[in-house]
Amino acid sequence: MRFIKVLIVCQLVVFAAYSQKKSLIPQEDLSFLEGMTKDVLEASRIYPEQFISKEFGANNTGGMLIRPGGRDAYPSFWIRDYAMSLETGFISKKEQEHMLRLTASTQCDQSWITKGGSFVPFGAIADHIRIDDSKPIYFPGTYSYEDQGAAEWGTLPPYCDQFFFVHMAYYYVKSTGDKKILQKEINGTRLIDRLKAAFNVPPEDKDSRMVYATQAIRGVDFGFRDAIKITGKLSFASILKYRAANELAELLQLIGAKDAGQYTEVAAVIKKGLPGIFMDSRGMLLASTGKSNQPDVWATALAVYFGVLEGKDLEKACGFLTAAYKAGTLSYKGNIRHILTTDDFNERTAWEISMAQIYVYQNGAYWGTPTGWVCYAISQVDKQSALNLANDFIADLKANDYRKQGLFSAPYECFDKLDYRQNPLYLTTVSCPLIAFRKMF
């Protein structure tokens, strides 16, 4: 009898500890964020045959599309924004399958050179896809199929979309159990073969397996800084490659393929080499080893979130992000800069080479998309500071909630400390933090 009482007490203690961990963010706030994410996602849906505007036409793709945000923001189907929102669980199997097949069907099946002199390699995944005629636009900066590929946006398509395509397939298979889709042919090629072709598109440094760019041959490392020129070995794109390698290996194992091990090996090489190549003495990962090789908040937080960093490297990175949050150099109203205010390249620009002026867009504005990754990293060493950052973020969303009457339009894509606001009703600003908060708490 005494043993049973002790066992019950132990179970109650464990349950209490679990409950305390789960309630780090108040359930009311988590429910608010879930509700807002559902509403923004619905505002971002483009229903079949829904007419958007004279310029962009109607959704003629035959199924539901999800654009990066509501209202007039980005009226096309962007692969990365969609893929980054999948784990909310708010996107149906039918919707997922349509967008996965659409992405696969617009994959480049024959290398070609654009009018602007950029190169679209075999296996490349579109940056975004037009809703009216399903034409793939492989480069940022335009909605024109004919005029795409100006050199300022890179001579190769953005590197990240190949890895997000893998994630789309991985999440679909894992969430639906439909592994048969991997063997189905799309335009004459099996989906699993399309995934492998996409994975191998971004150039790599052969020794380190890191994604690589030069000034002459360059793709955007991640579309959330496509206005920034970054060269050398690329940390953020390599972190995405790490996850994609593990996911592709798992998909190959599911269908009994013999080449799964080579992708597991790639992931292991990246994980082992990343800190030595990119980490500075403070624990921050540099964006690259070439141009704009600055301490990168987003890459550092994502490396923690994806489990790439471990041991002392993990502690150092999380400790420094925590210190930066407390010092006020990291965030504003719970939103996050790409670069700490103390790490700006100079007084005229945050990044070394940017098409945006300082404090605008990707060059020093504050974004909600990475807030959850940063919270997760900070929570590894200081749960109270992580809670404070999450509270800052939720409080601003509540104060500027677009669903209230008046001139409110949060969640924004990004903003600064003055009057600059970019794109209201932006999906990843709420979807990415929600996904991370669920993982944390």
Sequence and secondary structure as in RCSB ss.txt:
>XXXX:A:sequence
MRFIKVLIVCQLVVFAAYSQKKSLIPQEDLSFLEGMTKDVLEASRIYPEQFISKEFGANNTGGMLIRPGGRDAYP
SFWIRDYAMSLETGFISKKEQEHMLRLTASTQCDQSWITKGGSFVPFGAIADHIRIDDSKPIYFPGTYSYEDQGA
AEWGTLPPYCDQFFFVHMAYYYVKSTGDKKILQKEINGTRLIDRLKAAFNVPPEDKDSRMVYATQAIRGVDFGFR
DAIKITGKLSFASILKYRAANELAELLQLIGAKDAGQYTEVAAVIKKGLPGIFMDSRGMLLASTGKSNQPDVWAT
ALAVYFGVLEGKDLEKACGFLTAAYKAGTLSYKGNIRHILTTDDFNERTAWEISMAQIYVYQNGAYWGTPTGWVC
YAISQVDKQSALNLANDFIADLKANDYRKQGLFSAPYECFDKLDYRQNPLYLTTVSCPLIAFRKMF
>XXXX:A:secstr
 HHHHHHHHHHHHHHHHHHHHHTSS HHHHHHHHHHHHHHHHHHEE TT EEETTTEE  SSS EE SBSTTS  
SEEHHHHHHHGGGS S HHHHHHHHHHHHHTS SS EE TTS EE TT   SEE TTT  EE SSS S TTT   
GGG SS  SHHHHHHHHHHHHHHHHH  GGGGGSEETTEEHHHHHHHHHT S B TTT  BEE SSS   S GGG
TTB   EEBHHHHHHHHHHHHHHHHHHHHTT TTHHHHHHHHHHHHHHHHHHHB TTS BBSBSSTT  B HHHH
HHHHHTT   HHHHHHHHHHHHHHHHHTSSEETTEE SS GGG SBTTBSSSSBSS TTBTTBT EESTTHHHHH
HHHHTT HHHHHHHHHHHHHHHHHTBTTSSSS  BS SEE SSS EE SSBSHHHHHHHHHHHHH 
